[in-house]
Amino acid sequence: MEPTAELDYEITLYSRDQCQPCKATVRKLKKHGIPFRELNTSHDEKARDFLISAGFTEAPVVIRTDGVEWTGFRPDLIEAMAREGGTL
């Protein structure tokens, strides 16, 4: 059983179909045992509308409940969360 990162915030990953950076982000989060909720904007109109209204123009988008957010595949930030959560 893989270890699960112990974090003080929740993570939402907004992805879309045919998005290689989205797939890479999912793989990296799972590799480091970081729990997250994924919303696919290709199928979830409410999630897509939220991102558009918030000004996001690319995927993936990662939003943490502690206010940190980013776009694109960011292995450096994922590894920082893994270190913080004790899985790296």
PEMOQUI-V397527 format. One record per residue. N is the residue number from 1. RES is the residue in one letter. PHI is phi in whole degrees, -180 to 180 (none if undefined). Layout:
N;RES;PHI  N;RES;PHI
This chain:
1;M;none  2;E;-73  3;P;-70  4;T;-110  5;A;-64  6;E;-98  7;L;-120  8;D;-92  9;Y;-149  10;E;-105  11;I;-124  12;T;-117  13;L;-108  14;Y;-98  15;S;-127  16;R;-151  17;D;-64  18;Q;59  19;C;-116  20;Q;-65  21;P;-61  22;C;-65  23;K;-63  24;A;-65  25;T;-66  26;V;-60  27;R;-59  28;K;-70  29;L;-61  30;K;-65  31;K;-56  32;H;-98  33;G;66  34;I;-92  35;P;-72  36;F;-155  37;R;-111  38;E;-108  39;L;-119  40;N;-93  41;T;-74  42;S;-73  43;H;-123  44;D;-111  45;E;-62  46;K;-64  47;A;-65  48;R;-61  49;D;-63  50;F;-60  51;L;-64  52;I;-62  53;S;-67  54;A;-84  55;G;92  56;F;-78  57;T;-126  58;E;-141  59;A;-125  60;P;-78  61;V;-121  62;V;-114  63;I;-126  64;R;-102  65;T;-71  66;D;-91  67;G;97  68;V;-80  69;E;-149  70;W;-157  71;T;-121  72;G;83  73;F;-81  74;R;-125  75;P;-60  76;D;-63  77;L;-73  78;I;-66  79;E;-66  80;A;-64  81;M;-66  82;A;-63  83;R;-63  84;E;-62  85;G;-88  86;G;84  87;T;-112  88;L;-136
